Amino acid sequence: MKTPSPAASPALSAGDAPRATKAARAGRAGRRVRRQLPTSPWLFAAPGLVIVGWFILYPFVSTVLNSFTDKRQLVEGKYVGLANFRELLHDDMFWIGLRNSTLYVLVVVPALVVLPLLLAMLVQKQIPGITFFRSAFYTPVVASIVVVGLIWVWMLDERGLVNAVLEAVGAGKVGFLSDQWLLLFSAMAVTVWKGLGYYMIIYLAALANVPRELHEAAAVDGAGPIRRFVSVTVPAVRSTMVLVAALSSVAAFKVFSEVYLMAGPAGGPAGEDTTLVMLVQRTGTGLTGRVGYASAISVVIFVVTVALMLLVLRADRKENR
């Protein structure tokens, strides 16, 4: 057997030395990267967490803390415990705002759950010109709520378009903006009109996932359009209906712009159309604004909206059992 010469081994070792050194360095670099991996996601998420903390968590915590004080604008308050919440129980405007906000939910939410679904089923059909109608139905969504509110105020005013048409056909003028209940229901109609297109898009996405075979099988069994809607479409989009109900209930309870623009800062005749969010704005703003009391109303709004979402989710669970 031939053995390698002593001179060959040192030369071979000298040639492998640079490669061994590079491999060692690569191994150390790999270990350093592995040590940094656990913290890397937090570094990427840090900017978003800072924004959420500063603009959402901090105001929320500050509002909760202020609700237990008598803080006013430009004046630091002192701790008063549950005094603000006890005062709410004896505040007539608070109960008026709670009544109007609750009524808003009871009227607007069912309309925004059912009507956009029917509208989505209508525009889902592939017929000539349907793209125009889809765009037309979605236009109010992208329009500014201020512009929309002003347009409806001009239309519903005593000298507006609607009353002009009523006079032309021989009917008398209707005080859409001067009657307490007509004004509130007019604002509800504006909310429904503006939200139809938004929830229609959500339903369109859900309807696209409903198998056509289910409708064909139901049609073969003799089911008509209404029966297919109840037995096929509604069960297929039930989860989407729950989502729409949750989103619209929270938005309806926190309504502000529509009622503010149509009723004015005073909240309609004698303030009878004031909502809870309008009451927060009226109470907590200005140089003499009661920030602590407005914060207590805000906490109540938060608790009620969370309760609404939990009720919707609980009802959905019962339906799925």
C-alpha positions in Angstrom: 0.0 0.0 0.0 1.3 3.4 -0.9 1.3 6.0 1.9 1.1 9.7 1.2 4.3 11.6 1.5 4.7 13.9 4.5 5.1 16.9 2.1 1.6 16.3 0.5 -0.4 16.7 3.7 0.7 20.2 4.7 0.0 21.4 1.1 -3.5 19.8 1.3 -4.2 21.3 4.7 -3.1 24.7 3.5 -5.5 24.6 0.6 -8.5 23.6 2.8 -7.8 26.2 5.4 -9.6 29.1 3.7 -12.6 27.0 3.0 -12.7 25.9 6.6 -12.4 29.5 7.8 -15.3 30.6 5.5 -17.5 27.7 6.8 -16.8 28.6 10.4 -17.7 32.2 9.7 -20.9 31.2 7.9 -21.8 29.0 10.9 -21.3 31.8 13.3 -23.4 34.2 11.1 -26.1 31.6 10.9 -26.2 31.3 14.7 -26.4 35.1 15.0 -29.3 35.2 12.6 -31.1 32.4 14.5 -30.6 34.4 17.7 -32.2 37.5 16.2 -35.2 35.8 14.6 -37.4 35.8 17.8 -37.3 39.6 18.0 -37.4 40.4 14.3 -41.3 40.1 14.0 -41.7 42.6 16.8 -39.4 45.0 15.1 -41.5 44.9 12.0 -44.7 45.2 14.0 -43.4 48.0 16.2 -44.5 50.9 14.0 -48.1 49.6 13.7 -48.2 48.8 17.4 -47.1 52.4 18.2 -49.8 53.9 16.0 -52.5 51.6 17.4 -51.4 52.3 21.0 -51.2 56.1 20.5 -54.3 56.7 18.5 -56.6 53.9 19.9 -55.5 52.4 23.2 -54.3 55.6 24.8 -57.5 57.5 24.0 -59.6 54.6 25.2 -57.8 54.3 28.5 -57.8 58.1 28.9 -61.6 58.2 28.3 -62.2 55.5 30.9 -60.1 57.3 33.5 -61.7 60.6 32.8 -65.1 59.1 33.3 -64.3 58.9 37.0 -63.3 62.5 37.3 -64.9 65.9 37.0 -62.5 67.1 34.4 -63.4 70.1 32.2 -61.8 71.6 29.2 -58.5 73.3 30.2 -59.0 72.3 33.8 -57.7 69.2 35.4 -60.3 67.3 37.3 -60.3 65.3 40.5 -61.5 61.8 41.2 -65.3 61.6 41.8 -65.9 57.9 41.6 -69.2 56.9 40.1 -70.8 60.4 40.4 -70.9 60.9 36.6 -72.7 57.6 36.1 -75.2 58.3 38.9 -75.9 61.7 37.2 -76.6 59.9 34.0 -79.5 58.1 35.6 -81.2 61.4 36.3 -80.3 63.2 33.1 -83.4 63.4 30.8 -81.2 64.2 27.7 -79.2 61.0 28.3 -82.4 58.9 28.2 -83.6 60.7 25.1 -80.3 60.0 23.4 -80.4 56.3 24.5 -84.0 56.0 23.2 -83.1 57.5 19.8 -79.9 55.5 19.4 -81.7 52.3 20.3 -84.6 53.0 18.0 -82.0 53.7 15.3 -80.6 50.2 15.7 -84.1 48.6 15.7 -85.1 50.2 12.4 -81.8 50.5 10.5 -80.2 47.1 11.2 -83.0 44.9 9.8 -83.2 47.1 6.7 -79.4 46.9 6.1 -79.4 43.1 6.6 -82.2 42.3 4.2 -82.3 45.1 1.5 -78.6 44.8 0.5 -79.0 41.1 0.1 -82.0 41.5 -2.2 -80.1 44.2 -4.1 -77.1 41.9 -4.5 -79.2 39.2 -5.9 -80.6 41.6 -8.4 -77.3 43.0 -9.6 -75.7 39.6 -9.6 -77.6 38.7 -12.8 -75.6 39.1 -16.0 -77.8 41.3 -18.1 -76.9 44.2 -20.4 -76.2 47.4 -18.5 -76.0 45.8 -15.1 -72.5 47.3 -14.5 -74.1 50.8 -14.7 -76.6 49.9 -12.0 -73.9 48.4 -9.8 -71.9 51.7 -10.0 -75.0 53.7 -9.4 -76.0 51.8 -6.2 -72.4 52.1 -4.9 -72.1 55.8 -5.6 -73.6 57.0 -2.2 -71.0 54.9 -0.4 -68.1 57.0 -1.8 -69.9 60.3 -1.5 -69.1 62.5 1.5 -71.6 62.2 4.3 -71.7 66.0 4.6 -72.6 66.3 0.9 -75.2 63.6 1.2 -76.7 65.2 4.3 -76.9 68.6 2.7 -78.5 67.2 -0.4 -81.2 65.4 1.6 -81.8 68.5 3.7 -82.4 70.6 0.6 -84.7 67.9 -0.8 -86.8 67.5 2.5 -87.0 71.1 3.4 -90.4 72.8 3.3 -89.4 74.5 0.1 -87.5 71.5 -1.2 -88.0 69.1 -4.0 -90.1 66.5 -2.2 -92.6 69.0 -0.8 -92.8 70.7 -4.2 -93.8 67.4 -5.8 -96.4 66.8 -3.0 -97.9 70.2 -3.6 -97.9 69.6 -7.4 -100.0 66.4 -6.9 -102.4 68.2 -4.5 -101.0 67.0 -1.2 -100.0 69.4 1.5 -96.5 70.1 2.7 -94.9 67.6 5.2 -92.6 68.8 7.9 -89.8 66.2 7.4 -87.3 68.4 9.2 -89.6 70.0 11.8 -91.5 67.0 13.2 -89.6 65.0 15.8 -90.4 61.5 14.5 -90.4 62.4 10.8 -86.9 64.0 11.2 -85.5 60.9 13.0 -87.0 58.5 10.4 -85.7 60.7 7.6 -82.2 60.4 9.0 -82.7 56.6 9.2 -83.7 56.6 5.6 -80.5 58.5 4.6 -78.4 56.0 6.6 -80.0 53.0 4.9 -79.7 54.7 1.5 -76.0 55.4 2.0 -75.2 51.9 3.4 -77.0 49.8 0.8 -74.1 49.8 -1.7 -71.5 49.0 0.9 -73.3 45.9 2.2 -74.3 45.0 -1.3 -70.7 44.4 -2.2 -70.2 42.2 0.9 -73.2 40.1 -0.1 -72.0 39.9 -3.7 -68.8 38.3 -2.5 -70.8 35.8 -0.4 -73.3 35.0 -3.2 -70.4 34.2 -5.6 -69.5 31.3 -3.3 -73.0 29.7 -3.3 -72.9 26.6 -5.5 -75.2 26.9 -8.5 -76.0 23.2 -8.2 -78.0 23.9 -5.0 -80.3 26.3 -6.8 -80.6 23.9 -9.7 -81.5 21.0 -7.4 -84.1 23.1 -5.6 -85.6 24.1 -8.9 -85.8 20.5 -10.0 -87.6 19.7 -6.8 -90.2 22.3 -7.7 -89.1 25.1 -5.4 -90.0 28.6 -6.6 -87.9 31.8 -6.3 -89.0 32.6 -2.8 -88.6 29.0 -1.6 -85.1 28.9 -3.1 -84.2 32.2 -1.4 -85.3 30.9 2.0 -84.0 27.4 1.8 -80.8 27.9 -0.3 -79.6 31.5 -0.3 -80.2 32.5 3.3 -78.5 29.5 4.9 -75.6 29.9 2.5 -75.0 33.6 3.4 -76.0 33.3 7.1 -72.5 34.1 8.4 -72.3 37.2 6.1 -75.7 38.3 7.4 -74.3 38.0 11.0 -71.3 40.1 10.0 -73.5 42.8 8.4 -75.8 42.8 11.4 -72.8 43.3 13.8 -71.3 46.1 11.7 -74.5 47.9 11.0 -75.7 47.7 14.7 -72.5 49.3 15.9 -72.6 52.0 13.3 -76.3 52.7 13.9 -75.9 53.0 17.6 -73.0 55.5 17.1 -74.8 57.5 14.5 -73.9 61.2 14.5 -73.5 62.8 11.1 -76.9 62.1 9.5 -78.9 63.3 12.5 -76.5 66.3 13.2 -76.8 67.5 9.7 -80.5 67.2 9.4 -81.5 68.1 12.9 -78.8 70.7 13.6 -76.6 71.1 16.7 -79.7 71.4 18.9 -80.9 68.0 18.0 -84.2 68.9 16.4 -87.3 70.3 18.1 -86.5 70.8 21.8 -83.5 68.4 21.4 -85.8 65.4 21.0 -83.8 63.9 18.2 -80.5 64.0 20.0 -78.4 60.7 19.9 -75.8 59.6 22.4 -72.9 60.6 20.3 -74.4 64.0 19.7 -74.8 64.4 23.5 -71.1 63.5 23.9 -70.2 66.2 21.3 -72.4 68.8 22.9 -71.4 68.1 26.5 -67.7 67.6 26.1 -66.7 70.4 23.7 -66.2 74.1 24.2 -64.3 76.0 26.8 -66.8 74.9 29.5 -67.2 71.3 28.2 -67.5 68.6 30.8 -65.0 66.2 29.7 -65.5 63.8 32.6 -69.3 63.6 32.1 -68.9 63.2 28.3 -66.4 60.4 28.9 -68.9 58.6 31.1 -71.4 58.7 28.2 -68.7 57.4 25.9 -68.1 54.5 28.2 -71.8 53.6 28.2 -71.8 53.7 24.4 -68.8 51.4 24.4 -70.5 48.9 26.7 -73.7 48.9 24.8 -72.0 48.4 21.4 -70.0 45.5 22.8 -73.2 44.0 24.2 -74.9 44.4 20.8 -72.1 42.5 19.1 -72.2 39.7 21.7 -75.9 39.4 21.3 -75.6 39.1 17.5 -72.9 36.4 17.9 -74.9 34.6 20.5 -77.9 34.5 18.3 -75.8 33.1 15.5 -74.5 30.3 17.7 -78.0 29.3 18.6 -79.0 29.2 15.0 -76.0 26.9 14.1 -76.7 24.4 16.9 
